[in-house]
Amino acid sequence: MASDSTPTPADPFTLALDSQRALLDATTESLSSLAVADERFATMADVEVGQTPHEVVHSENKLELLHYSSRTDEQADVPILIIYALINKPFILDLQPDRSVVRRLLDAGHDVYLIDWNEPSRLDSVLTLEDYVTRYIANCVDVVCERSGESAINVLGYCMGGTMAAMYTALEPDTVNALGLMAAGLCFDDTGGTLEEWGHEDYYDPSAVTDVYGNVPAEMLDVGFALMDPVANFCSKYVRLYDNLDDQSFVENFARMERWLSEGIDVAGETYVQFLEEIYQENKLYENELTIGNRDVDVGQIDMPVVQIVGEHDHLIPKASSIPFNDVIESDDVSVIEAPTGHIGLSVSSTSHAEVWPAVADWFHEQIDDDGTDPPPDGSTESAPAIDDGADGIQSVEGIGLTYASRLREAGIETVRDLLELNPETVADAAEVSTTRVERWIEAAQ
């Protein structure tokens, strides 16, 4: 007698019926998906992006500086300027209402500006990092400062925009109150990134592309990024779309992402070559050897609060290409916010919008004192009254607010004369700031 574990021979009649039923179910499901295909494709063609209301407050060449309408009754005094990358369009940061970085910051009470570079013409192929950083970004910062009445603003740079934001901040630290770096390429020294490997000087000469095309074609860049994960980008995502054709919300989200991916923009040729050679291949920004025009980009000047926003699974800019930068800048107030997502997921994933962007918005608030003074030393939210000690008092020096003045007074540094008579290292120890910041105080006081 066979044991209970012995499989029962298949009934050929039942097997045939079961197979027919399974085939019928699969066919019905496929036909159901196909029945809504035309409607879903129409949805994909008409999908809207970048819907948060805004106005263009400055334009220069192709660049447009966008200012977003407030979504709260009150806004922080110090605005945030978002510096986007030169690749793709910036609506990835305002993809749809429930997954918009811009709206997250607005809803948290921030005043938000964004640089939209738009597409360079062939005549723009001669633009360099000097043009983008010391002219375009600098002019946008000036506009935001003038409109807000602030001498220093908050800056948030994304991807290549983060790299340029770090360059600008190193050159003009007095105009940056706090610096956010989102998936920014800052360190390229065997970090394991695929782009770093592909762009290695042993294998790739960026001038070979620009000599032929002038500007670097968006289509070439798009294919390169897609080939980093070809199965996901050329196969899997379309299988998921087919499986979810009956889900209109899924189709709309898919269409928005596909529109962003397909609407890449060319990159100015000279900037591309400079970026690849000096940032990727020679690692000059991290090594503090970068020169823009005739100016040294000294990362030691970055002494304000800095937050790095990184994706744990970012294959474009792995966190090893970002976080080590915190060790070479002057600031002793550095933070890292990490999300279990990839490069694009930092902008659009549900996890990022539930956890990362509320934290980033709070971090920027913590760097702002809306009354024009530094937060109280004890960390309380109530501001202590400022001491009116006249034109010669230590708090009369530009950049020395209530917190720093309190620390200096505790060390016996009460007047401008006291500040000027001491060496910067002594003052820095008393105020718990960098020597670079004290040197700026001394320069302002003289």
C-alpha positions in Angstrom: 0.0 0.0 0.0 1.3 3.4 -0.9 2.1 5.8 2.0 0.0 8.9 2.7 2.9 10.9 1.2 2.8 9.3 -2.2 1.5 11.8 -4.7 -1.8 10.9 -6.4 -1.5 10.5 -10.2 -2.9 13.4 -12.0 -6.4 13.0 -13.4 -6.0 13.8 -17.2 -9.5 15.1 -17.4 -9.2 17.4 -14.4 -5.8 18.5 -15.5 -7.2 19.5 -18.9 -10.1 21.4 -17.4 -7.8 23.2 -14.9 -5.4 24.2 -17.7 -8.3 25.5 -19.8 -9.6 27.5 -16.8 -6.1 29.0 -16.1 -5.7 29.9 -19.7 -9.2 31.5 -19.8 -8.4 33.6 -16.7 -5.1 34.8 -18.1 -6.7 35.7 -21.4 -9.6 37.5 -19.7 -7.1 39.5 -17.6 -5.1 40.4 -20.6 -8.2 41.4 -22.6 -9.3 43.5 -19.7 -6.0 45.4 -19.6 -6.1 45.9 -23.4 -9.7 47.2 -23.2 -8.5 50.2 -21.1 -5.2 50.6 -22.9 -6.3 53.4 -25.3 -7.9 55.3 -22.4 -4.7 54.9 -20.3 -2.4 56.0 -23.2 -4.5 59.1 -23.5 -4.0 59.7 -19.8 -0.3 59.4 -20.2 -0.2 61.9 -23.1 -2.2 64.5 -21.1 -0.6 64.2 -17.7 0.4 67.4 -16.0 3.7 68.2 -14.1 5.1 71.2 -12.2 1.7 72.4 -11.1 2.7 74.4 -8.0 1.9 78.1 -8.8 5.0 80.3 -9.4 6.3 83.3 -11.3 9.5 84.0 -13.1 11.3 86.8 -11.2 14.6 86.9 -13.1 15.8 85.6 -16.4 19.2 85.6 -18.0 20.2 83.9 -21.2 18.1 80.7 -21.0 17.9 80.7 -17.2 14.7 81.4 -15.4 14.5 82.0 -11.6 11.2 80.7 -10.3 9.5 82.0 -7.1 6.8 79.8 -5.7 3.6 81.2 -4.2 3.2 80.8 -0.5 1.0 78.1 0.9 1.1 79.2 4.5 -0.1 82.4 6.3 3.5 83.1 7.5 6.8 82.2 6.0 10.4 82.0 7.3 12.4 85.2 6.8 15.3 83.4 5.1 14.3 81.9 1.8 15.6 78.7 0.2 17.1 78.8 -3.3 17.1 75.4 -5.0 19.9 75.0 -7.5 19.0 72.2 -9.9 21.2 70.1 -12.1 22.1 71.0 -15.7 20.7 67.7 -16.8 16.9 67.1 -17.2 14.2 69.5 -16.2 13.5 70.5 -12.6 9.9 69.4 -12.4 11.1 66.2 -10.8 11.1 68.3 -7.6 7.4 69.2 -8.3 6.3 66.1 -10.0 2.8 65.9 -8.6 1.0 67.5 -5.7 1.5 64.7 -3.2 5.1 64.1 -4.2 6.5 67.6 -4.6 9.7 68.6 -2.8 8.7 72.2 -3.5 5.3 71.8 -1.9 6.8 70.0 1.1 9.0 73.1 1.8 6.2 75.5 1.1 3.8 73.7 3.4 6.5 73.8 6.1 6.5 77.6 5.9 9.5 78.2 3.7 9.9 80.8 0.9 11.1 78.8 -2.1 13.0 79.8 -5.2 14.3 77.5 -7.9 16.7 77.9 -10.8 15.4 76.4 -14.1 18.4 76.3 -16.4 16.4 75.4 -19.6 18.2 74.1 -22.6 21.4 75.7 -23.9 21.8 76.6 -27.5 24.7 75.7 -29.6 26.1 79.2 -28.9 26.1 78.3 -25.2 28.6 75.4 -25.8 31.4 77.8 -24.6 29.8 78.3 -21.2 32.0 77.2 -18.3 31.6 76.5 -14.6 32.8 80.1 -14.1 29.7 81.3 -16.0 27.3 79.0 -14.2 28.7 79.5 -10.7 30.1 83.0 -10.5 27.6 84.6 -12.8 24.3 82.8 -13.1 24.1 81.4 -9.6 25.6 84.6 -8.1 23.1 86.8 -9.8 20.2 84.6 -8.7 21.4 84.8 -5.1 21.6 88.5 -5.4 18.0 88.7 -6.7 16.7 86.4 -3.8 18.7 88.5 -1.2 17.3 91.7 -2.6 13.7 90.5 -2.7 13.9 89.0 0.8 15.9 91.7 2.4 18.3 89.1 3.7 22.1 89.3 3.3 22.5 85.5 3.4 20.0 82.9 2.2 19.6 79.1 2.5 20.8 77.1 -0.5 19.7 73.6 -1.5 21.5 71.9 -4.4 20.4 68.7 -6.2 22.9 66.4 -8.0 25.1 68.4 -10.2 23.4 71.4 -8.8 24.6 70.4 -5.4 28.2 70.3 -6.7 27.8 73.8 -8.1 26.1 74.9 -4.9 29.2 73.8 -2.9 31.5 75.7 -5.3 29.4 78.8 -5.0 29.3 78.6 -1.2 33.1 78.2 -1.1 33.5 81.3 -3.1 30.8 83.4 -1.5 30.3 82.1 2.0 28.9 85.3 3.4 25.8 85.0 1.2 24.9 81.5 2.4 23.2 81.0 5.8 22.9 77.2 5.5 23.7 74.7 2.8 21.8 71.6 1.8 23.4 69.1 -0.5 21.0 66.5 -2.1 22.6 63.5 -3.8 25.5 65.8 -4.7 28.7 64.5 -6.4 31.5 65.9 -4.3 34.1 63.2 -3.9 35.3 60.8 -6.6 38.1 58.6 -5.3 37.2 54.9 -5.9 33.8 55.3 -4.3 32.3 52.4 -6.3 30.0 54.5 -8.4 29.3 53.3 -11.9 29.5 56.8 -13.4 32.9 57.3 -11.8 34.1 54.1 -13.4 32.7 54.9 -16.8 34.1 58.4 -16.7 37.6 57.3 -15.6 40.3 59.0 -17.6 41.7 55.6 -18.7 38.5 54.9 -20.6 36.8 58.2 -21.5 37.7 61.5 -23.0 34.8 64.0 -22.7 36.3 66.2 -25.3 35.8 63.5 -27.9 32.0 64.1 -27.5 32.0 67.9 -27.5 34.4 68.0 -30.5 31.7 66.4 -32.5 28.5 67.7 -31.0 29.4 71.0 -29.3 26.9 70.5 -26.5 26.4 67.0 -25.1 23.1 65.6 -26.5 20.5 64.7 -23.9 19.7 61.5 -25.8 23.3 60.3 -25.3 23.1 61.0 -21.5 19.7 59.4 -21.2 20.9 56.1 -22.8 24.0 56.1 -20.6 21.9 56.5 -17.4 19.4 53.8 -18.5 22.2 51.3 -19.3 23.3 51.5 -15.7 20.3 49.3 -14.9 19.1 48.0 -18.4 16.7 45.3 -17.2 14.8 47.7 -14.9 14.8 50.6 -17.5 14.1 48.7 -20.7 12.0 45.8 -19.5 10.7 45.5 -15.9 9.0 48.9 -15.7 6.9 48.2 -18.8 5.9 44.9 -17.4 4.7 46.7 -14.3 2.9 49.2 -16.4 1.0 46.5 -18.3 0.1 44.7 -15.0 -1.3 48.0 -13.6 -3.1 49.4 -16.6 -6.4 49.2 -14.8 -4.9 51.5 -12.0 -5.3 55.0 -13.2 -3.2 56.5 -10.4 -0.3 54.1 -11.2 -0.5 55.0 -14.9 -0.5 58.8 -14.1 2.5 58.4 -11.8 4.3 56.3 -14.5 3.6 58.9 -17.2 5.0 61.7 -15.1 8.2 59.9 -14.5 8.5 58.9 -18.2 7.9 62.5 -19.2 10.7 63.6 -17.0 13.0 60.9 -18.2 12.3 61.7 -21.8 12.6 65.5 -21.6 16.3 65.7 -21.0 18.3 68.8 -21.9 21.7 69.1 -23.5 24.7 70.1 -21.4 26.9 73.0 -22.4 30.0 71.4 -23.9 32.8 73.3 -22.1 31.1 72.8 -18.7 30.7 69.1 -19.4 34.4 68.7 -20.2 35.4 70.8 -17.2 33.1 68.9 -14.9 34.2 65.5 -16.0 37.9 66.2 -16.1 38.2 68.3 -12.9 35.5 67.0 -10.7 35.2 63.3 -11.7 38.6 62.4 -13.0 40.9 64.7 -11.0 38.7 65.0 -7.8 39.8 68.6 -7.5 36.8 69.9 -5.5 37.3 67.3 -2.7 41.1 67.8 -2.8 40.6 71.6 -2.5 42.5 72.2 -5.8 39.7 73.5 -8.0 40.0 76.9 -9.6 37.2 78.7 -11.4 38.3 81.5 -13.6 41.1 83.1 -11.5 39.6 82.2 -8.2 40.5 79.3 -5.9 37.4 77.3 -4.7 38.5 76.9 -1.1 36.1 74.4 0.6 37.6 75.6 3.9 35.4 78.6 3.5 32.3 76.4 3.9 31.8 77.0 7.6 28.0 77.4 7.9 25.6 74.6 8.9 25.5 71.8 6.2 23.2 68.9 5.7 23.7 66.1 3.2 20.7 64.3 1.9 21.6 60.9 0.4 20.0 57.8 -0.9 21.2 54.4 0.5 20.6 52.8 -2.9 21.7 55.7 -5.1 23.7 54.1 -8.0 24.3 57.4 -9.8 25.8 59.3 -6.8 26.5 56.7 -4.1 26.7 58.2 -0.6 30.5 57.5 -0.6 30.6 60.3 -3.3 28.9 62.7 -0.9 29.4 62.2 2.8 33.3 62.3 2.9 33.0 66.0 1.8 31.8 66.7 5.4 35.4 65.9 6.6 37.1 68.5 4.4 34.9 71.6 4.9 35.4 74.0 7.8 31.9 73.6 9.3 31.6 71.8 12.5 27.8 71.7 12.2 27.2 68.9 9.7 24.3 66.5 9.4 23.4 63.5 7.2 19.8 62.5 6.4 19.8 59.1 4.6 16.8 57.5 3.0 16.4 53.8 1.9 15.9 54.9 -1.7 17.8 55.7 -4.9 18.8 58.9 -6.7 15.4 59.8 -8.1 13.6 58.3 -5.2 14.9 61.1 -3.0 12.6 63.4 -4.9 9.5 61.3 -5.5 9.3 58.2 -3.3 6.6 57.9 -0.6 9.3 57.2 2.0 11.2 60.4 1.2 8.0 62.5 1.4 7.0 60.9 4.7 10.3 61.0 6.4 13.1 62.9 4.6 11.5 66.2 3.5 9.8 66.9 6.8 13.2 66.5 8.4 14.9 68.7 5.8 12.3 71.4 6.2 12.7 71.3 10.0 16.5 71.5 9.6 16.3 74.6 7.6 14.0 76.2 10.1 16.5 75.4 12.8 19.1 77.5 11.0 16.8 80.5 10.9 16.1 83.1 13.6 13.2 85.1 12.2 13.9 88.0 14.5 17.3 88.5 12.9 19.3 87.0 15.8 20.8 83.6 16.5 18.7 81.1 18.6 19.2 81.3 22.4 22.2 79.3 23.7 20.0 77.0 25.7 18.1 75.8 22.6 14.8 77.3 23.8 12.4 78.7 21.2 11.9 82.0 23.0 14.3 84.7 22.1 16.1 86.5 24.9 16.2 90.3 24.6 19.2 91.6 22.9 21.6 93.8 24.8 21.8 97.3 23.4 25.4 98.1 24.0 25.8 100.8 21.4 27.8 101.1 18.3 30.9 99.8 20.0 29.2 96.7 21.5 30.2 93.3 20.2 26.7 92.6 18.9 27.1 95.6 16.6 29.4 93.6 14.4 27.7 92.1 11.3 27.3 88.4 11.7 27.4 88.4 15.5 24.0 87.6 16.8 22.6 87.0 20.3 24.1 83.5 20.7 27.6 84.4 19.6 27.5 87.7 21.5 26.5 85.8 24.7 29.4 83.4 24.3 31.9 86.2 23.7 30.7 88.2 26.7 31.1 85.2 28.9 34.8 85.1 27.8 35.2 88.8 28.5 34.9 89.9 24.8 32.4 92.7 25.1 33.3 95.4 22.6 34.6 95.8 19.1 38.0 96.9 20.5 38.1 93.5 22.5 37.5 91.7 19.2 40.2 93.5 17.3 42.8 93.1 20.0 42.6 89.3 20.3 43.9 86.8 17.8 41.2 85.0 15.7 41.9 81.6 17.3 41.1 82.9 20.8 37.8 84.5 19.6 36.9 81.3 17.7 37.3 79.2 20.8 35.2 81.5 22.9 32.4 81.8 20.3 32.6 78.1 19.3 32.9 78.9 15.6 35.6 78.5 13.0 38.5 80.8 12.7 37.4 81.7 9.2 34.1 83.1 10.5 36.0 85.1 13.1 38.2 86.6 10.4 35.1 87.8 8.6 33.8 89.4 11.9 37.1 91.2 12.2 37.0 92.4 8.6 33.5 93.7 9.1 34.5 95.4 12.4 37.5 97.3 10.9 
